[in-house]
Amino acid sequence: RDGIGAPVVLTRATLFVDKARLFPNCTFVVGADTVARLVDPVYYGNSAAEMAASLASIRAQGCDFLVAGRLVEG
């Protein structure tokens, strides 16, 4: 199979807002657990406004997310 022809990039940037600045117009492939943290204000100093600003900055860089789901029993 040829794949989709998209490059895979590794970085030491820890925050997605920083990754978005490094790699504008990209799609981040992440798991459901990562997305849960991405939208949890706890990771932004308990600030929903900071969370929204971070997500807006990621979007302003033209980035989006492809999320792999998780099968949960029960």
Backbone bond lengths (Angstrom), bond angles and torsions (degrees), N, CA, C in turn:
res aa  C-N    CA-C-N  psi(-1)  N-CA   C-N-CA  omega(-1)  CA-C   N-CA-C  phi
1 R - - - 1.445 - - 1.518 109.48 -
2 D 1.318 117.45 138.34 1.462 121.95 -175.46 1.517 114.01 -80.94
3 G 1.323 119.23 -17.85 1.458 120.29 -175.70 1.516 111.52 79.64
4 I 1.296 115.90 -166.47 1.462 119.63 -177.49 1.518 112.70 -105.71
5 G 1.324 117.22 -1.95 1.449 120.00 176.47 1.511 114.60 78.39
6 A 1.313 118.25 14.20 1.452 121.37 179.72 1.523 109.68 -92.52
7 P 1.331 116.92 137.90 1.463 118.72 178.61 1.527 111.57 -72.60
8 V 1.303 115.35 153.82 1.463 122.22 172.70 1.524 106.13 -109.94
9 V 1.319 115.91 130.80 1.461 120.79 -176.22 1.519 109.16 -125.07
10 L 1.315 116.42 136.91 1.456 122.10 174.62 1.522 108.74 -109.06
11 T 1.323 116.33 143.69 1.454 120.57 179.48 1.519 109.93 -144.85
12 R 1.306 116.09 158.87 1.462 121.14 174.18 1.522 111.81 -95.35
13 A 1.314 117.19 1.09 1.468 120.20 176.38 1.525 108.05 -62.64
14 T 1.317 117.21 130.79 1.460 120.35 -174.49 1.521 113.88 -90.27
15 L 1.308 117.25 -28.67 1.468 120.87 -177.30 1.521 110.85 -103.31
16 F 1.326 115.78 142.61 1.466 118.99 179.27 1.521 111.42 -64.99
17 V 1.313 117.94 -30.63 1.463 119.86 177.79 1.534 109.53 -62.77
18 D 1.321 117.32 -37.00 1.469 120.83 176.60 1.523 110.84 -72.39
19 K 1.315 117.22 -40.14 1.465 120.89 177.58 1.521 110.85 -61.86
20 A 1.322 116.32 -38.22 1.465 120.34 179.50 1.524 111.15 -64.36
21 R 1.328 116.64 -36.19 1.472 119.93 176.97 1.522 111.51 -68.22
22 L 1.338 115.32 -36.12 1.463 119.72 179.29 1.524 112.69 -73.60
23 F 1.340 116.16 -34.66 1.465 121.71 -174.28 1.522 110.51 -130.65
24 P 1.336 117.92 70.21 1.464 119.20 -179.41 1.531 111.51 -62.86
25 N 1.320 115.08 154.22 1.466 123.05 177.61 1.528 113.41 62.26
26 C 1.324 116.63 33.02 1.460 118.69 179.18 1.530 110.56 -112.73
27 T 1.310 114.35 166.34 1.463 122.03 174.29 1.517 107.92 -110.28
28 F 1.325 116.26 123.03 1.454 121.69 176.33 1.525 108.41 -88.78
29 V 1.321 117.05 128.03 1.455 121.97 177.78 1.525 106.59 -97.92
30 V 1.332 115.84 115.95 1.465 121.21 -173.88 1.526 110.28 -135.77
31 G 1.311 115.56 165.41 1.458 121.31 176.31 1.516 111.20 -94.18
32 A 1.319 114.59 168.47 1.465 121.28 -177.91 1.525 111.98 -60.31
33 D 1.333 117.95 -37.03 1.461 120.40 179.67 1.529 111.34 -64.29
34 T 1.319 116.95 -39.23 1.463 120.70 178.06 1.521 110.75 -64.90
35 V 1.312 117.13 -41.72 1.468 120.05 179.22 1.524 110.56 -64.58
36 A 1.321 117.39 -37.38 1.461 120.27 177.63 1.529 110.24 -59.67
37 R 1.319 117.26 -39.92 1.465 120.15 177.07 1.516 111.33 -71.88
38 L 1.320 116.58 -35.67 1.462 121.28 -178.16 1.526 112.34 -60.57
39 V 1.315 116.84 -31.38 1.469 120.47 -177.83 1.534 112.37 -108.72
40 D 1.329 116.89 19.02 1.465 121.21 178.80 1.524 109.15 -102.61
41 P 1.339 117.96 114.79 1.470 121.29 -178.45 1.532 113.74 -57.27
42 V 1.327 118.42 -19.66 1.464 120.80 177.99 1.529 110.74 -55.38
43 Y 1.322 116.46 -35.47 1.463 121.38 -178.09 1.522 112.78 -80.81
44 Y 1.299 117.06 2.65 1.466 123.04 178.93 1.526 109.54 -125.25
45 G 1.314 117.01 36.02 1.456 120.70 -178.91 1.517 112.83 67.68
46 N 1.326 116.59 31.89 1.480 122.87 -176.94 1.524 112.77 59.82
47 S 1.322 116.38 30.88 1.464 120.81 -178.16 1.533 110.97 -115.58
48 A 1.323 115.55 111.32 1.471 119.75 176.18 1.527 110.06 -64.22
49 A 1.328 116.94 -32.76 1.467 120.49 178.98 1.527 111.18 -65.83
50 E 1.337 117.21 -41.20 1.469 120.82 177.23 1.526 110.99 -65.37
51 M 1.324 115.95 -39.70 1.461 120.16 177.59 1.525 109.73 -61.06
52 A 1.323 116.80 -48.22 1.465 121.03 -179.61 1.525 111.20 -61.95
53 A 1.332 116.58 -40.07 1.461 120.17 179.29 1.526 111.26 -64.86
54 S 1.327 116.57 -39.76 1.455 120.66 178.31 1.527 111.00 -64.18
55 L 1.329 116.00 -46.50 1.474 119.96 178.88 1.523 111.34 -64.19
56 A 1.325 117.05 -37.32 1.475 120.72 177.81 1.524 110.53 -65.30
57 S 1.318 116.23 -38.15 1.461 120.26 178.72 1.526 110.97 -65.81
58 I 1.325 115.98 -41.25 1.468 120.23 177.38 1.527 109.96 -61.30
59 R 1.322 116.01 -44.60 1.470 120.64 179.82 1.528 111.33 -66.00
60 A 1.333 116.81 -37.67 1.472 121.08 179.43 1.526 111.25 -63.88
61 Q 1.318 116.62 -25.58 1.465 120.59 176.26 1.534 111.50 -81.40
62 G 1.332 116.55 -0.88 1.462 121.09 178.28 1.515 113.39 82.91
63 C 1.319 117.20 16.35 1.462 120.85 -177.17 1.524 111.46 -94.64
64 D 1.317 115.01 155.36 1.461 120.94 174.21 1.523 108.67 -145.02
65 F 1.330 116.09 -176.99 1.455 121.90 -174.38 1.527 110.58 -127.54
66 L 1.304 115.77 139.64 1.456 123.72 169.13 1.526 105.06 -110.46
67 V 1.333 116.93 116.85 1.457 121.20 -171.16 1.523 110.81 -107.12
68 A 1.330 114.89 126.43 1.459 121.04 173.85 1.528 107.88 -85.77
69 G 1.318 116.02 127.80 1.456 120.13 -178.87 1.517 111.79 -76.53
70 R 1.310 113.20 177.11 1.463 120.98 179.89 1.525 107.26 -134.04
71 L 1.312 116.26 132.71 1.445 121.65 175.83 1.525 108.06 -81.43
72 V 1.325 116.25 120.66 1.467 121.40 -178.38 1.511 108.44 -113.03
73 E 1.313 116.81 126.46 1.458 120.87 178.19 1.526 109.43 -81.33
74 G 1.351 115.70 141.20 1.456 120.79 176.58 1.438 110.66 88.11
